[in-house]
Amino acid sequence: MTFTRRQFLGSALPVGALALTAYAGSSTGLLAKDASAAPPAMPDRTVVLAGDSILLKPQAYADLLQSLLQKHDQANDFYLKGGAVTELEAKFSALLGKEDTVMLPTGTLANHIAVRLLCGDARHALVQEESHLYRDEADSVPILSGINLVPLATGKAAPTLEEMKAAIDRAEIGPYPIKVGAIALESPVRRADGATVPPELIADIATIARAKGIGMHLDGARLLLMSGMPGFDPKRYCAPFDTVYVSLYKYLNAPYGGVLSGPKALMDKARQMRHIFGGTLLHGWQAALPALDALDGFTERFAAVRTAGDRLLDRLNKTSGFKVRRVEHGSNIAFVDISAKRLAGLEERLKRADIHIQKVLGDSLELTFNESLLRQSTDELVAAFAGG
């Protein structure tokens, strides 16, 4: 039986055990600069090795909003225009290197609008079979926009260049040619254990797409979790794509929402489509403010998470009874095979050390790294895993 992240968050631990008692995601001063040394005193030492972020309890979230409102006296927006929403949109435009950005209530809507606008009348889009767009959006794109989603790369994070070329040829060559309107790529791919699409492959696919007039969309819901990967830069990674979606709630502490970035003329149309689909909320500042706050310094903080995660995996792999399996082109997920001796009492040891994990399936444990990893040193984490 597969034990999903949602099941873990819903049943393995009460929400209160996962939540922050004080907001620790917005200040690098709360993070250990050298995770191999003892970190400074912190309001919360809880480490949760599951999920891309830690949930806030309702009261902690209300306290966070109150503290942010004291710093942003012009936060209010009206139908997603002005205040914190406009400020957030501008910040993402600069971060991703796009002309304009539109805030949307859900990632499902962001992906849908992007593919619809890029396709235009050419209602044929190529997607990964393991993508959120194909597997988790209830056929919204074909049902509501009449666009045929053609899945590629079954069981893999990304199609090869040859697979992409063949899919385009199948559509465009024959007695009844079909124009491909868009190529949508998700990266990192949650259903592929957070594997990312290499920038070299993206560049090659984009070259073909440009030559054939095919639009390129990036479902980058978890894009910033690539921070710290060798050579990663958000603007450079997003450059081959016409449109880019990034989630606000998966790791930027917002309660909902996402942003879609791209050319201004296209984003003007995206605002119109947002309204047509019923997504123009009266206010979005409640999501925009926490995302604005968390976005400041996030890439630097998550680069530190990556360094600490690599150090932990290296140490565990050198400890008897643990064997680390890394994900190729991985973002923030890895797996550890654990011997029967080390498994004995593991959950209890970790709980005593205020470290929480997903359910161990057989002898394998999935570790997902987030900013809570920096609350304890590598020595402390390894000692808790290894026991006496």
VEXDRENNU-76306 format. One record per residue: residue in one letter; x, y, z of N, C-alpha, C in turn. Coordinates in steps of 0.1 Angstrom, whole numbers, plus 5000, padded with zeros to 4 digits. Example, Ala and Ser with C-alpha at 12.3 -4.5 7.8 and 13.67 -1.06 7.14 Angstrom:
! residues 2
A513249435078512349555078513249675078
S512849785071513749895071512950005079
***
This chain:
! residues 388
M500849885000500050005000500950125000
T500650224991501350344991500850445002
F501750495009501450595020501750735015
T500750805011500950935005501251045015
R501751155010502051275019500751315026
R499651325018498351365024497951275035
Q498151145033497751045043498551065056
F499851095053500751115065500351235073
L500151345066499751475072498351455079
G497551375073496151365079496051265090
S497051165091496851055101498051025110
A499251045105500350995112500651085124
L500451215122500651305133499551405134
P499051445146498051555146498651685141
V497751765135498251885129499051965138
G498651975151499352055161500852005162
A501051875161502451835162503351875151
L502651905139503451945128503652095127
A502752165134502652315132503752385140
L504052505135505052595142504352665153
T504952665164504452745175504852895174
A505952915166506353045163506853045148
Y506653145141506953145127508453145125
A508953045119510453035118510853035103
G509953055094510253045080510753175073
S510653285080510853415073512153475077
S512953415086514153485090515353385090
T516353425083517553335082518253335095
G517953435104518553435117518153315126
L516953255122516553135130517153005125
L517853015114518452885108519852875112
A520252745114521652725117522552745105
K523552825105524352855093525152725090
D525652655100526352535099525652425106
A524952345098524052245104524852125110
S526252125108527052025115527352065129
A527152195132527452245146526052265152
A526052275166524852295173524152425169
P522852425165522252555161521952635173
P521752765171521452855182520052825188
A519852885199518552855206517352895197
M516352815195515252835187513952815194
P512852885190511652865196511052725194
D511452655184510952525181512052435175
R512252315180513252225175512652115167
T511352115164510752015157511252005143
V511651885139512051855125511051755119
V510551795108509551705101510051675088
L510451545086511051495074510051445064
A508951525062507851485054507151615049
G506951625037506251745031507251855028
D506851945019507752055015507752175025
S506852175034506852275045506152215057
I506052295067505352255079504152345081
L503052275084501752345086501752435098
L501052545096500852635108499452605114
K499452605127498152595134497352725132
P496052715132495252835129495652955138
Q495852935151496253055159497653115155
A498553025151499853065147499753145134
Y498853095125498753165112498053295114
A497053305123496453435126497553535132
D498353485141499453565147500353615136
L500753525126501653565115500953675107
L499753655103499053765096499053895103
Q498753895116498754015124500154085124
S501154005126502554065126502854115112
L502454055102502754105088501954225085
L500754235090499954355087500554475094
Q501254455105501854565112503054625103
K503654545095504754585086504254635073
H502954595069502454635056501054705058
D501154835059499854905062499054925050
Q499654895038498854905025498654765019
A498354665027498354535022497054495014
N496054575017494754535011494654544996
D493954444990493754454975492254454973
F491854484961490454474957490254394944
Y489654274945489554184934490954154928
L491854124937493254084934494054194926
K493754314930494454424924494854524934
G496154554935496754654944497254574957
G497854654966498354604978499354494977
A499254394986500254284987500154204974
V499054194968498854104956499754164945
T499654294942500354354931501854354935
E502254374947503654364951504154224949
L503454124952503853984950504053954936
E503053994928503153974913504454034907
A504754154912505954224907507254144911
K507254094923508354024928508653894921
F507553824917507653704910508153734895
S507653834889508053874876509553894875
A510053964885511553984886512253854888
L511753774897512453644901512453554889
L511353544882511353444871511753504857
G511953634857512353694844511253704834
K510053734839508953744830508353884830
E507653924820507054064819506054094830
D505153994832504054014841503653884848
T502953904859502553794867501053814872
V500353704873498953704877498753614889
M498153654900497853574911496553504908
L496553374911495353284909495053204922
P493753174924493453104936493952954937
T494152894926494652754926495652724915
G496452624917497452584907496752514895
T495652444898494852384888494352484877
L493952604882493452704873494652774866
A495752784873496952844866497452764855
N497552634857497952544846496952544835
H495652534838494652534828494652654819
I494652774825494652894818495952904809
A497052864814498352874806498252794794
V497852664795497752574784496652624774
R495552664779494452714770494952834762
L495652934768496053054761497153014751
L498052924755499152894746498652814734
C497652724736497152644725496352724715
G495552824720494652894711493752794704
D493752804691492852714683493552574680
A494852564684495552434682495352354695
R494252284696493852224709494452084711
H495752084711496551954712497751984720
A497951934732499051964741499751834745
L501051844746501851734750502251754765
V502051644773502351654787503051534792
Q503651534804504151414811502951334816
E502951204815501951124821501851134836
E503051154842503051164857502851304862
S502551394853502351534857501051554865
H501051664873499851704880498751744870
L499151804859498151854849497451734843
Y498051624841497451504835496751414845
R497351394857496951294867496051354878
D496151484881495451534893494551654891
E494151674879493251794877491951754871
A491551624873490151584870489751604855
D490651604846490351624832489751764829
S490151854838489551994836489852054823
V491052034818491452104805490752044794
P490651914792489751864781488351894782
I487851884795486351904797485952054795
L486752144800486352284800486952364788
S488052314782488652384771488752304758
G488352174759488352094747489752074741
I490752074750492152044746492551904749
N493051834739493451694740494851694746
L494951634758496251614765496851484761
V498051484755498651364750499851334760
P499651214768500651184778501951124772
L503051164778504351104774505151054786
A506150974784507050934795506350864806
T505650754803505050674813506050634824
G505750654837506550614848507850684849
K508050794842509350864842509051014845
A510051084849509851224852509751304839
A510451264829510351354817510551264804
P509951314793510251234780511651264775
T512151174767513351204760513051294748
L514151354743513951444731513351364720
E513751234718513251154708511751124709
E511351104722509851084725509051214721
M509651324724508951454721508851474706
K509951444699509951464685508851364678
A508851244683507951144678506451184680
A506251244692504851284695504351394686
I505251484683504951594674504751544660
D505551454656505451394642504151324641
R503751244651502551164651501351254649
A501351374655500251474654500251544640
E501451584636501551674625501751614611
I502151484611502451414598501351304596
G500651314585499651214582498551274573
P497551204570496451254561495651364568
Y495651364581494851464588495751524599
P496651614595497651674604496951754615
I497451744627497051814639498151904644
K497852034645498852124651498952114666
V500152094670500452094685500452234690
G499652264700499552404705500452434716
A500752334725501552364737502252234741
I503352254748504052154755504152204770
A503652114779503652154793504552054800
L505552104808506452024815506352064830
E506251964839506251984853507651954858
S508152044867509452024873509552114886
P509952044897510051904900508751824898
V508851694896507651614894507351534907
R506251574913505951514926505751364925
R505051314914504751174912506051094908
A507151164906508451104903509351134914
D508851134926509751154938510551284937
G509951384932510651514931511751534921
A511851434912512851444901512551574893
T513651634888513551754880513851724865
V513451814856513751804842515051874840
P516051814835517351884833517252004824
P517952114827517852234818518252204804
E519252114802519752084788518552024780
L517751934786516651874779515651974776
I515352064786514352174783514752254772
A516052294771516552374760516352314747
D516652174746516452104733515052104729
I514152074739512752074736512252204731
A512652314738512252444734512752484720
T513852434716514352464703513352414692
I512952294694511952234685510652304686
A510252334698508952404700508952544693
R510052614694510052754688510052734672
A510752634667510752614653509452584647
K508552524655507252484651506152564656
G506452674663505452764668504552704679
I505252614688504552554699504852624712
G503852664720504052734732504552634743
M505352694752505952614763505452664777
H504952574785504452604798505252524809
L505652584819506252514831505352514843
D504952394847504252374859505452364870
G505752484875506852494885506352514899
A505252434902504652454915505752444926
R506652354925507752334935509052384929
L509052474920510252524913511352564923
L511052644933512052694942512652594951
L512052474951512752364959513952304952
M514252364940515452324933516652414937
S516352514946517352604950518552524957
G519752564953520952494958521352374949
M520552334939521052244929522152314920
P523152234917524252304909523752374897
G524152504896523752584885522352634884
F521552604894520152644893519952794896
D519252854887518852994888517453004883
P516453054891515053054886514853124873
K515453234871515253314858515853234846
R517053174848517653104837516852974834
Y516352904845515652784843514352804835
C513652924838512352954833512453024819
A513653064815513753134802513153064790
P513352934788512752874776511252864776
F510552894787509152874788508453014786
D507253004779506453124777505753154790
T505253054797504553074809505052984820
V504953034833505452954844504452974856
Y504052854862503252864874504152824886
V503952894897504652864910503552864921
S503552764929502652754940502952854952
L501952904958502252994970502052914983
Y501452804983501052734996501952614999
K502652554989503352434991504552455000
Y505152575000506352595008506552745011
L505552835007505752975010504653025020
N504052925027503252955039501953025036
A501553035023500253095020499152985023
P497953025025496852925027496252865014
Y496552935003496052894990496852974980
G496552934967496953024956498252984949
G498453054937499653034929499753164920
V500853164913501053274904501453214890
L500953294880501253254866502053374860
S503253344855504053454849504253434834
G504353544827504553534812504553664806
P504453674792504353794785503153884790
K503254014790502254094795500854084787
A500954074774499754054766499053934770
L499853824772499153694776498653704790
M499353764799498853774813497553864814
D497453964805496254044804495053944801
K495253854791494253754788494053664800
A495153624807494953534818494053604829
R494153734831493253794841491853784836
Q491553804823490253784818489753644820
M490653544817490253404819489953374834
R490753434842490553414857489153454861
H488753564856487353614859486253514853
I486553474841485553384834485353254842
F486453204847486453084855486053104869
G485653224873485253244887486353254897
G487553294892488753294901489153424906
T488353534903488753664908488253694921
L488953654932488553664946488453814950
L487653844960487553974965488854024971
H489453934978490753964984491753854983
G493053884981494053784981495153814990
W495053924998496253965006496553855017
Q495553785021495753685032496753575027
A496853555014497853455008499053535003
A498853654998500053724993501053765003
L500553815015501453865026502353755031
P501853635035502853535039503753485028
A503253485016504153445005505253545002
L504853675003505853785002506953765012
D506553745024507453735036508453615034
A507853495031508653375029509553385017
L509053455007509853454994511153534996
D511253625005512453705008513553605013
G514553585006515653495010515353345009
F514253305003513953165003514953084995
T515453134984516353054976517653024984
E518053124991519253115000519053015011
R517853025017517552935029517452795024
F516752775012516552635008517852575002
A518752664998520152614994520852555006
A520552625018521152575030520452435034
V519152425032518452295034519052185026
R519352215013519952115004521352075009
T522152165014523452135019523352045031
A522452085040522252005052521651865049
G520751865039520151735035521251635030
D522051695021523151615015524151565026
R524351655036525251615047524651495055
L523351505058522651405065522651275058
L522351275045522351155037523751095036
D524751175035526151125034526451055047
R526151115058526451055072525650925074
L524350925070523550805072524150695063
N524550725051525050625042526350555047
K527050635056528350585062528050515075
T526850515080526450455093525850315090
S526450215097525950075094524450065096
G523849985087522349965089521550065081
F522150155074521450255065522050255051
K521150255041521650265028520750365021
V521450475016520750585010520550564995
R519350594990519050594976518550724972
R519350794964519050934959518250924946
V517451024944516651044932517451114921
E517551054910518351114899517751254895
H518551354895518051494892517051524903
G517251484915516251504926516251644932
S515151674938515051804944515151784959
N514051754966514151744981513651614987
I513751504979513251374984514351274982
A514551184991515451074990514950954998
F515550844996515050725003516150655011
V515850595022516850525030516350385034
D517050285030516750145034517450125047
I516650065057517150055071517049905075
S518149865081518249725086517249705098
A516949575100516049535111516549595124
K517849585126518349625139518149775141
R518349855131518150005132516750035132
L515849955126514449985126513849965140
A514449875148513849855161513949985170
G512750025173512650145182512950275175
L513050275161513350395154512350515156
E511150485154510150595156510150655170
E510250565180510350615194511550705196
R512750655191513950735192513750875186
L513150875174513051005167512051095174
K510951035179509951125186510551185198
R511351105205512051165217512951285213
A513551275201514351385197513651495189
D512251485189511451575182511651575167
I511851455162511951435148510851345143
H510151395133508951315128509151275114
I508751155111508951095097507651035092
Q507650995079506550925074506650785078
K505550705076505550565079506550495071
V507350405078508250325072507550205064
L507750195051507150085044508149975042
G507849865048508849755048510149795055
D511149805048512449855054512949985047
S511950055041512350175033511650305039
L512350405040511850535045512050645035
E510950715032511050835023511350955032
L512451035029512751155036512451275027
T511651365031511451495024511951605032
F512851685026513551795033512851925031
N512651995042512152135042512952215052
E512452335055513252425063513352385077
S512552295082512652245096513952165098
L514552115087515752035088516852115095
L516852245094517952325099517752355114
R516752305120516552335134517452245143
Q517952135138518852055146520152025138
S521151995145522451975138522451835131
T523351815122523551685116523851575126
D524751615135525151515146523951475154
E523051565157521851535165520951435157
L520751475144519851395136520351255134
V521651235131522251105129522251025142
A522451085153522451015166521050965169
A520051045166518650995168518350875159
F518750885146518450775137519250645141
A520450665145521350545148521050485162
G520650565171520450515185521750475191
G521650405202522850365209523650265201
***
